[in-house]
Amino acid sequence: MHRAGARIPLLLSACLLAACASGVTANAVQPGPGAKVVRAGRRASLPRTLSMRCPARAPQATSLQVVGPPMAPPGAVRLRLCRYTGRNAPRPLRLTRSRLIRNASLIDRLTHELNTLPQVRGIYNCPSDDGSEIALRFGYRARTPRQVVVGLTGCHFISSLWTSRSGPSPESARLVEQLTALTRG
């Protein structure tokens, strides 16, 4: 057998093994456009550092884990709000406004509201989700900073590396209103 021909079964086996390990099968049902899948998953690796500066482009929500630690542990001493445009903007997913908050009572209130949001499960179709979001970057004295991403449109999904909360709910809509008001220019 030709050497390249011998590699194909080996490569195919490796791909099949990787797909099985990730839970993907050939018959997996893929949600339609605009659908967001929320399911329990493995804990994401912890970032070594998280700058309190806002990146120029919108961060991606990374967690599909629903049960886990709080969105943001209490005790943050500063909070950076980074607001990003949606996919339909002339400059999509770009930073439009940044605000640093050092007011301890405001930070504590927002932290409490995030941590008491209802947990979400299931598959959602959010056609009005344009990708606009606010990233909340919590800074602590003796702890790794934590980032939480809040979707401003559609189902208002809220997620961090550790857990996902909320979806279409009055609590998430109120939180989105507050964060939008804090980042108005």
HELIX and SHEET records of a PDB file:
HELIX    1   1 ARG A    3  ALA A   21  1                                  19    
HELIX    2   2 ALA A  104  ASN A  115  1                                  12    
HELIX    3   3 PRO A  170  LEU A  182  1                                  13    
SHEET    1   A 2 ALA A  35  VAL A  38  0                                        
SHEET    2   A 2 GLY A 122  ASN A 125 -1                                        
SHEET    1   B 6 LEU A  95  ILE A 101  0                                        
SHEET    2   B 6 ARG A  78  TYR A  84 -1                                        
SHEET    3   B 6 GLU A 133  GLY A 139 -1                                        
SHEET    4   B 6 ARG A 146  GLY A 151 -1                                        
SHEET    5   B 6 ILE A 158  SER A 160 -1                                        
SHEET    6   B 6 SER A 164  ARG A 165 -1                                        
END                                                                             
